[in-house]
Amino acid sequence: MAPGDAAAVPHAAGGRGVVRLAKRCNMSQTKISNIESGKLTPAIVDVEPILHALGAEGPLAGEILALARSANTEWQDHPAMRRVSPASARVR
């Protein structure tokens, strides 16, 4: 389950539109839509207000936060890997 998938489940179940959710979270509609579609990996500071606005609590909220932390950790590792060119990684 991707973080966007997890955010979409309570959103759909709650019957709230993207406009209303965006206003409750003080985010743009585009950002909410991009998180839901998987085009944007949400930061923890984005996930927490979404969970609060949707009323997600307990184990579900904890699992979604863990997924967001994991996704952000993996994302941060990739730019670091790209900075090292194969030529500079060789042992001389």
Residue frames as qw, qx, qy, qz and C-alpha x, y, z in Angstrom:
[[0.000, 0.890, 0.457, 0.000, 0.00, 0.00, 0.00],
 [0.410, 0.338, -0.005, 0.847, 1.47, 3.34, -1.07],
 [0.098, -0.303, -0.444, 0.838, 0.97, 6.46, 1.09],
 [0.309, 0.062, -0.267, -0.911, -1.38, 7.91, -1.54],
 [0.501, -0.220, -0.779, -0.307, -3.47, 4.73, -1.47],
 [0.349, -0.338, -0.727, 0.484, -3.72, 4.87, 2.29],
 [0.052, 0.244, 0.192, -0.949, -4.82, 8.51, 2.21],
 [0.372, -0.036, -0.507, -0.777, -7.45, 7.79, -0.44],
 [0.352, -0.288, -0.891, -0.004, -9.20, 5.08, 1.58],
 [0.117, -0.514, -0.608, 0.593, -10.46, 7.28, 4.45],
 [0.110, 0.266, -0.169, -0.943, -11.03, 10.15, 2.01],
 [0.365, -0.105, -0.709, -0.594, -13.38, 8.05, -0.11],
 [0.347, -0.383, -0.841, 0.161, -15.03, 6.51, 2.94],
 [0.115, -0.430, -0.425, 0.788, -15.63, 9.90, 4.53],
 [0.298, 0.728, 0.591, 0.178, -17.38, 11.27, 1.43],
 [0.144, -0.832, 0.004, 0.535, -15.40, 14.50, 1.54],
 [0.657, 0.730, 0.082, 0.170, -14.39, 16.19, -1.65],
 [0.699, 0.126, -0.082, 0.699, -10.86, 17.23, -2.44],
 [0.033, 0.673, 0.041, 0.738, -11.87, 20.89, -2.08],
 [0.630, -0.706, -0.057, -0.318, -13.17, 20.43, 1.45],
 [0.901, -0.267, -0.069, 0.334, -10.23, 18.28, 2.50],
 [0.546, 0.381, -0.039, 0.745, -7.76, 20.79, 1.08],
 [0.192, -0.739, -0.001, -0.646, -9.39, 23.63, 3.02],
 [0.797, -0.591, -0.057, -0.115, -9.40, 21.62, 6.25],
 [0.871, -0.158, 0.031, 0.463, -5.68, 20.83, 5.81],
 [0.038, -0.914, 0.138, 0.379, -4.69, 24.32, 4.59],
 [0.452, -0.208, 0.686, 0.531, -3.26, 22.77, 1.41],
 [0.373, 0.358, -0.363, -0.775, -3.98, 23.27, -2.25],
 [0.874, 0.209, 0.232, -0.373, -6.44, 21.02, -4.05],
 [0.661, 0.597, -0.452, -0.048, -3.66, 20.14, -6.48],
 [0.009, 0.510, -0.801, 0.314, -1.42, 18.92, -3.67],
 [0.655, -0.059, 0.604, -0.450, -4.16, 16.72, -2.20],
 [0.854, 0.434, 0.004, -0.287, -4.95, 15.30, -5.66],
 [0.489, 0.633, -0.597, 0.070, -1.29, 14.63, -6.40],
 [0.263, -0.379, 0.806, -0.370, -0.86, 12.82, -3.08],
 [0.775, 0.133, 0.446, -0.428, -3.96, 10.70, -3.75],
 [0.812, 0.541, -0.124, -0.179, -2.85, 9.83, -7.28],
 [0.890, -0.228, 0.195, 0.345, 0.68, 8.93, -6.20],
 [0.535, 0.721, 0.010, 0.440, 2.30, 11.74, -8.21],
 [0.013, -0.734, 0.375, -0.566, 3.61, 13.31, -5.00],
 [0.635, -0.174, -0.671, 0.341, 5.17, 11.60, -2.01],
 [0.334, -0.855, -0.136, -0.374, 3.71, 13.38, 1.01],
 [0.243, 0.411, -0.608, 0.635, 5.94, 14.64, 3.78],
 [0.322, -0.339, -0.798, 0.382, 5.09, 13.77, 7.37],
 [0.035, 0.301, 0.280, -0.911, 3.99, 17.39, 7.88],
 [0.424, 0.043, -0.431, -0.795, 1.46, 16.85, 5.06],
 [0.475, -0.172, -0.853, -0.135, 0.19, 13.48, 6.27],
 [0.171, -0.228, -0.716, 0.637, -0.53, 14.52, 9.85],
 [0.304, 0.233, 0.177, -0.906, -3.09, 17.27, 9.04],
 [0.529, 0.050, -0.613, -0.585, -4.75, 15.02, 6.44],
 [0.406, -0.166, -0.885, 0.156, -5.17, 12.25, 9.02],
 [0.003, -0.259, -0.546, 0.797, -6.51, 14.74, 11.55],
 [0.390, 0.183, -0.157, -0.889, -8.99, 16.21, 9.01],
 [0.587, 0.003, -0.693, -0.417, -10.20, 12.73, 8.11],
 [0.707, -0.455, 0.239, -0.485, -10.53, 11.67, 11.74],
 [0.849, 0.179, -0.488, 0.087, -8.12, 8.76, 11.29],
 [0.407, -0.699, 0.472, -0.350, -6.87, 7.48, 14.63],
 [0.864, -0.271, 0.408, -0.120, -5.25, 4.47, 16.21],
 [0.695, -0.176, 0.602, 0.350, -3.46, 1.73, 14.29],
 [0.585, 0.659, 0.397, 0.255, -4.59, 2.97, 10.85],
 [0.060, 0.992, -0.102, 0.054, -3.15, 6.43, 11.45],
 [0.535, -0.647, 0.508, 0.194, 0.07, 4.88, 12.80],
 [0.745, 0.146, 0.568, 0.319, 0.42, 2.65, 9.76],
 [0.444, 0.837, 0.230, 0.224, -0.11, 5.55, 7.37],
 [0.166, -0.946, 0.277, 0.032, 2.48, 7.67, 9.19],
 [0.674, -0.375, 0.579, 0.264, 4.96, 4.77, 9.09],
 [0.688, 0.465, 0.465, 0.308, 4.40, 4.44, 5.33],
 [0.217, 0.965, 0.030, 0.141, 4.98, 8.15, 4.86],
 [0.418, -0.786, 0.433, 0.144, 8.20, 8.02, 6.91],
 [0.743, -0.062, 0.596, 0.298, 9.41, 5.05, 4.88],
 [0.569, 0.698, 0.350, 0.259, 8.58, 6.68, 1.56],
 [0.031, 0.988, -0.133, 0.067, 10.37, 9.88, 2.54],
 [0.579, -0.593, 0.519, 0.208, 13.43, 7.99, 3.77],
 [0.734, 0.205, 0.553, 0.336, 13.66, 6.04, 0.51],
 [0.395, 0.875, 0.204, 0.193, 13.18, 9.21, -1.53],
 [0.206, -0.935, 0.281, 0.067, 15.98, 10.98, 0.35],
 [0.702, -0.338, 0.553, 0.295, 18.38, 8.11, -0.36],
 [0.712, 0.504, 0.417, 0.257, 17.94, 8.24, -4.15],
 [0.253, 0.956, -0.080, 0.127, 19.26, 11.79, -4.71],
 [0.441, -0.738, 0.502, 0.093, 22.32, 10.95, -2.62],
 [0.776, -0.002, 0.583, 0.240, 22.96, 7.90, -4.80],
 [0.590, 0.736, 0.267, 0.198, 22.66, 9.93, -8.01],
 [0.050, -0.969, 0.235, 0.056, 25.30, 12.42, -6.89],
 [0.508, -0.495, 0.663, 0.238, 27.97, 9.73, -6.96],
 [0.666, 0.550, -0.344, -0.368, 28.96, 8.99, -10.52],
 [0.998, -0.018, 0.015, 0.057, 30.16, 5.47, -11.34],
 [0.629, 0.547, -0.283, 0.475, 33.61, 6.87, -12.24],
 [0.095, -0.663, 0.427, -0.608, 34.06, 8.62, -8.89],
 [0.843, -0.375, 0.178, -0.343, 32.83, 5.54, -7.01],
 [0.901, 0.255, -0.306, 0.174, 35.67, 3.39, -8.32],
 [0.660, -0.687, 0.196, 0.231, 38.50, 2.65, -5.97],
 [0.523, 0.795, -0.295, 0.085, 41.76, 3.85, -7.42]]
